[in-house]
Amino acid sequence: MSTDEKVFLPPEEPAGFSGFKSKVSLFYTRLFSVIKLLLGLLLLLFVYSTSVSFLNEAGAIEQEARGYFFFGVIAFLIAYLFVWEPQILYAKGQKLLQKIFSFFAPLVKVAPYLLPVYTILLFAVYTVYAVFDKSTGPLTYFLLLCGFTLALHLVFSARSLRSRQSDFLKANYIFGFSFIYVINICIIAFGFSLIFEKFSFVNFCNHSFKLANEIMQALYRQLFL
């Protein structure tokens, strides 16, 4: 390079300016975490209301069928705590969803945590099977696997969210897992409404919102009136 050529360098930022920008960025990050925490606490109302509403609707179906579903949940928890952590099953399910939603980048990040892929596949397979075979024999195995796969998805999604180090006030965990739980219960409720005539998805939704609204009104009266 000749000595006559001039090299133009970008102007240096003032010494205090970069520190100011980092403080502003940290402030907005913390503020967003607080907002997510408040939304997560609000979602806890729906965690409770959807759980109660699901149990109410499930009470209308046959006790044996209901028992197989909950036995599947318990079977996973026993296997997870005392026998084997099926992390590989969860990881393969996540990879499958990433391939399915590869056409839309935001869904690639969200769908593996949000959607219980094995449970959805079970519902799809059983719905097609029931069209050709009206016998109820396979229903018990289907419900058992539904409970098992739903518990698998919820437990490992919770683990993935909890392992994040930069989670101020645990806002990501409270908001994220509450949202995942509510969506998963809604998916199970919708699937049950397709299989069991006595299980009403509309009643489930109505009762969930009604119960959450009643709790919010009660909290408001206690705090502000």
C-alpha positions as CSV (number, residue, x, y, z in Angstrom):
1,M,0.0,0.0,0.0
2,S,1.5,3.4,-1.0
3,T,2.0,6.1,1.6
4,D,-0.3,8.4,-0.3
5,E,-3.3,6.2,0.2
6,K,-5.5,7.0,3.2
7,V,-7.1,4.4,5.4
8,F,-10.4,5.4,6.8
9,L,-11.2,3.8,10.2
10,P,-14.6,3.9,11.8
11,P,-14.9,6.5,14.5
12,E,-14.4,5.2,18.0
13,E,-17.3,5.3,20.3
14,P,-16.8,7.4,23.5
15,A,-15.6,5.4,26.4
16,G,-18.8,5.8,28.4
17,F,-21.2,5.2,25.5
18,S,-20.6,1.5,25.1
19,G,-21.1,1.0,28.8
20,F,-24.4,3.0,28.7
21,K,-25.6,0.9,25.8
22,S,-24.9,-2.3,27.7
23,K,-26.8,-1.0,30.7
24,V,-29.8,0.0,28.6
25,S,-29.7,-3.5,27.0
26,L,-29.6,-5.1,30.4
27,F,-32.5,-3.0,31.6
28,Y,-34.7,-3.9,28.7
29,T,-33.7,-7.6,29.1
30,R,-34.7,-7.5,32.8
31,L,-37.9,-5.6,32.1
32,F,-38.9,-8.2,29.5
33,S,-38.1,-11.0,32.0
34,V,-40.4,-9.3,34.6
35,I,-43.2,-9.0,32.0
36,K,-42.8,-12.7,31.2
37,L,-42.8,-13.6,34.8
38,L,-46.1,-11.7,35.3
39,L,-47.6,-13.4,32.2
40,G,-46.3,-16.8,33.6
41,L,-48.0,-16.2,36.9
42,L,-51.2,-15.4,35.0
43,L,-50.8,-18.6,33.0
44,L,-50.7,-20.5,36.2
45,L,-54.4,-19.8,36.6
46,F,-55.0,-21.6,33.3
47,V,-52.6,-24.4,34.4
48,Y,-55.0,-25.0,37.3
49,S,-58.2,-24.4,35.4
50,T,-57.3,-26.6,32.4
51,S,-56.2,-29.4,34.8
52,V,-59.5,-29.3,36.7
53,S,-61.6,-29.1,33.6
54,F,-59.8,-32.0,32.0
55,L,-60.3,-34.1,35.1
56,N,-64.0,-33.2,35.2
57,E,-64.5,-34.2,31.5
58,A,-62.4,-37.3,31.9
59,G,-64.7,-38.3,34.7
60,A,-67.5,-38.8,32.2
61,I,-65.6,-41.6,30.3
62,E,-65.3,-45.2,31.3
63,Q,-63.2,-45.6,34.5
64,E,-61.1,-48.4,32.9
65,A,-60.2,-46.2,29.9
66,R,-59.4,-43.3,32.2
67,G,-57.3,-45.5,34.4
68,Y,-55.1,-46.8,31.5
69,F,-54.3,-43.2,30.5
70,F,-53.2,-42.2,34.1
71,F,-51.4,-45.5,34.5
72,G,-49.3,-44.5,31.4
73,V,-48.4,-41.3,33.1
74,I,-47.4,-43.1,36.3
75,A,-45.5,-45.7,34.4
76,F,-43.3,-43.1,32.8
77,L,-42.6,-41.4,36.1
78,I,-41.6,-44.7,37.7
79,A,-39.3,-45.5,34.7
80,Y,-37.9,-42.0,34.7
81,L,-37.1,-41.9,38.4
82,F,-35.9,-45.5,39.0
83,V,-35.1,-47.2,35.7
84,W,-34.1,-45.1,32.7
85,E,-34.3,-41.6,31.5
86,P,-35.5,-41.9,27.9
87,Q,-33.8,-38.6,26.8
88,I,-33.0,-40.2,23.4
89,L,-36.8,-40.6,22.6
90,Y,-37.4,-37.0,23.4
91,A,-34.4,-35.9,21.3
92,K,-35.6,-37.9,18.3
93,G,-39.1,-36.4,18.6
94,Q,-37.6,-32.9,18.6
95,K,-35.6,-33.7,15.5
96,L,-38.7,-35.0,13.7
97,L,-40.6,-31.8,14.5
98,Q,-37.6,-29.7,13.3
99,K,-37.7,-31.5,10.0
100,I,-41.5,-31.1,9.7
101,F,-41.4,-27.4,10.4
102,S,-38.1,-26.7,8.6
103,F,-40.1,-24.5,6.1
104,F,-40.7,-21.9,8.8
105,A,-37.7,-21.0,11.1
106,P,-39.7,-19.6,14.1
107,L,-41.6,-22.9,14.4
108,V,-38.4,-24.9,14.3
109,K,-37.4,-23.3,17.6
110,V,-40.9,-23.5,19.2
111,A,-42.6,-26.6,18.0
112,P,-40.2,-29.2,19.5
113,Y,-41.0,-27.8,23.0
114,L,-44.6,-27.1,22.4
115,L,-46.0,-30.1,20.6
116,P,-46.0,-33.7,22.0
117,V,-45.1,-35.3,18.7
118,Y,-45.5,-38.9,19.8
119,T,-48.9,-38.3,21.4
120,I,-50.1,-36.5,18.3
121,L,-48.9,-39.3,16.1
122,L,-50.7,-41.8,18.3
123,F,-54.0,-39.9,18.0
124,A,-53.6,-39.8,14.2
125,V,-52.8,-43.5,13.9
126,Y,-55.6,-44.5,16.2
127,T,-58.2,-42.2,14.5
128,V,-57.4,-43.9,11.1
129,Y,-57.4,-47.3,12.7
130,A,-60.8,-46.8,14.3
131,V,-62.3,-46.0,10.9
132,F,-61.6,-49.6,9.8
133,D,-61.8,-51.5,13.1
134,K,-64.5,-50.6,15.6
135,S,-63.2,-53.0,18.3
136,T,-62.1,-51.3,21.6
137,G,-59.3,-53.8,22.3
138,P,-56.4,-51.6,21.1
139,L,-57.9,-48.6,22.9
140,T,-56.3,-49.6,26.2
141,Y,-52.8,-49.8,24.7
142,F,-53.4,-46.5,22.9
143,L,-54.4,-44.7,26.1
144,L,-51.5,-46.2,28.0
145,L,-49.0,-44.9,25.4
146,C,-50.7,-41.6,25.3
147,G,-50.2,-41.1,29.0
148,F,-46.6,-42.3,28.7
149,T,-45.7,-40.0,25.8
150,L,-47.4,-37.0,27.2
151,A,-45.6,-37.3,30.5
152,L,-42.3,-37.8,28.6
153,H,-42.8,-34.6,26.6
154,L,-43.7,-32.5,29.7
155,V,-40.9,-33.8,31.9
156,F,-38.1,-33.3,29.3
157,S,-39.5,-29.9,28.1
158,A,-39.4,-28.8,31.7
159,R,-35.8,-30.0,32.1
160,S,-34.8,-28.2,28.9
161,L,-36.3,-24.9,30.1
162,R,-34.9,-25.2,33.6
163,S,-31.3,-25.8,32.4
164,R,-31.0,-22.4,30.8
165,Q,-28.5,-20.4,32.8
166,S,-29.4,-16.8,31.9
167,D,-33.0,-17.0,33.2
168,F,-33.6,-13.9,35.3
169,L,-36.2,-14.6,38.0
170,K,-36.9,-18.0,36.3
171,A,-39.2,-16.0,34.1
172,N,-38.5,-18.2,31.0
173,Y,-39.2,-21.3,33.0
174,I,-42.4,-20.2,34.6
175,F,-43.9,-18.7,31.5
176,G,-42.6,-21.3,29.0
177,F,-43.6,-24.4,30.9
178,S,-47.0,-23.0,31.9
179,F,-47.7,-22.2,28.2
180,I,-46.4,-25.7,27.1
181,Y,-48.5,-27.4,29.8
182,V,-51.8,-25.6,28.9
183,I,-51.3,-26.3,25.1
184,N,-50.6,-30.0,25.8
185,I,-53.6,-30.4,28.0
186,C,-55.7,-28.7,25.3
187,I,-54.3,-31.1,22.7
188,I,-55.1,-34.2,24.8
189,A,-58.6,-32.8,25.5
190,F,-59.2,-32.3,21.8
191,G,-57.9,-35.8,21.0
192,F,-60.2,-37.4,23.7
193,S,-63.2,-35.5,22.3
194,L,-62.6,-37.3,18.9
195,I,-62.5,-40.7,20.6
196,F,-65.0,-40.5,23.4
197,E,-68.5,-39.2,22.8
198,K,-68.9,-38.2,26.4
199,F,-65.8,-36.0,26.4
200,S,-66.7,-32.5,25.2
201,F,-63.9,-30.2,24.1
202,V,-66.3,-27.3,24.0
203,N,-67.3,-27.9,27.7
204,F,-63.6,-28.3,28.6
205,C,-62.7,-24.9,27.1
206,N,-65.8,-23.1,28.5
207,H,-65.1,-24.5,32.0
208,S,-61.4,-23.7,31.8
209,F,-62.0,-20.0,31.0
210,K,-64.9,-19.7,33.5
211,L,-62.8,-21.1,36.3
212,A,-59.8,-19.0,35.5
213,N,-62.0,-15.9,35.3
214,E,-63.6,-16.7,38.7
215,I,-60.2,-17.0,40.3
216,M,-59.0,-13.7,38.8
217,Q,-62.1,-12.0,40.0
218,A,-61.6,-13.4,43.5
219,L,-58.0,-12.3,43.6
220,Y,-58.9,-8.8,42.4
221,R,-61.5,-8.5,45.2
222,Q,-59.0,-9.7,47.8
223,L,-56.2,-7.3,46.6
224,F,-58.0,-4.2,45.6
225,L,-61.5,-4.1,47.2
